[in-house]
């Protein structure tokens, strides 16, 4: 067996204790991760829509094809 520079690594790894969480904790963790991934998916889709909107509107604003009325400039809602 060839060594990769990790001489003694396997022996040290065997000394490490691994704790397996209860099924209840595993399920809670799974639920948390699922919710995070679902939220990330929603945010990703929203970012795609916003990017498309930006790519559509920005050239028109820059060229003067469309204008923002003066009374709404700078307002944030």
C-alpha positions as CSV (number, residue, x, y, z in Angstrom):
1,X,0.0,0.0,0.0
2,X,1.4,3.4,-1.0
3,X,1.6,6.2,1.5
4,X,0.3,9.7,0.8
5,X,2.1,11.6,3.4
6,X,-0.5,10.9,6.0
7,X,1.6,8.4,7.9
8,X,-0.3,7.3,11.0
9,X,-3.5,9.1,9.9
10,X,-5.6,5.9,9.9
11,X,-4.4,4.9,13.4
12,X,-5.2,8.4,14.7
13,X,-8.6,8.4,13.0
14,X,-9.5,5.1,14.8
15,X,-8.9,6.8,18.1
16,X,-11.6,9.4,17.4
17,X,-15.0,8.9,19.1
18,X,-18.0,9.5,17.0
19,X,-21.3,10.3,18.6
20,X,-24.5,9.5,16.6
21,X,-27.3,11.7,17.6
22,X,-30.7,10.3,18.5
23,X,-33.4,9.9,15.7
24,X,-35.3,12.8,17.2
25,X,-32.3,15.1,16.8
26,X,-31.6,13.8,13.3
27,X,-35.2,14.5,12.3
28,X,-35.0,18.1,13.8
29,X,-31.8,18.6,11.9
30,X,-33.3,17.3,8.7
31,X,-36.3,19.6,9.1
32,X,-34.0,22.6,9.7
33,X,-31.9,21.8,6.6
34,X,-35.0,21.2,4.5
35,X,-36.4,24.6,5.5
36,X,-33.1,26.4,4.8
37,X,-32.8,24.7,1.3
38,X,-36.4,25.6,0.5
39,X,-35.8,29.2,1.4
40,X,-32.6,29.3,-0.7
41,X,-34.6,28.0,-3.6
42,X,-37.2,30.7,-3.2
43,X,-34.5,33.4,-3.0
44,X,-32.7,32.0,-6.0
45,X,-35.9,32.2,-8.1
46,X,-36.6,35.7,-6.9
47,X,-33.0,36.7,-7.8
48,X,-33.5,35.3,-11.3
49,X,-36.7,37.3,-11.7
50,X,-35.1,40.5,-10.4
51,X,-32.1,40.0,-12.7
52,X,-34.4,39.7,-15.7
53,X,-36.3,42.8,-14.7
54,X,-33.0,44.7,-14.2
55,X,-31.7,43.5,-17.6
56,X,-34.9,44.6,-19.3
57,X,-35.4,47.9,-17.6
58,X,-31.9,49.3,-17.2
59,X,-31.1,49.7,-20.9
60,X,-34.5,51.4,-21.4
61,X,-33.9,53.8,-18.5
62,X,-30.3,54.6,-19.7
63,X,-31.5,55.3,-23.3
64,X,-34.3,57.4,-22.1
65,X,-36.9,55.1,-23.7
66,X,-38.7,55.1,-20.3
67,X,-38.5,57.7,-17.6
68,X,-39.2,57.8,-13.9
69,X,-41.6,60.6,-12.9
70,X,-39.8,63.2,-10.8
71,X,-42.2,62.8,-7.8
72,X,-41.2,59.2,-7.3
73,X,-37.5,59.4,-7.7
74,X,-35.6,58.5,-4.6
75,X,-38.6,57.0,-2.8
76,X,-38.1,53.7,-1.1
77,X,-41.1,51.7,-0.1
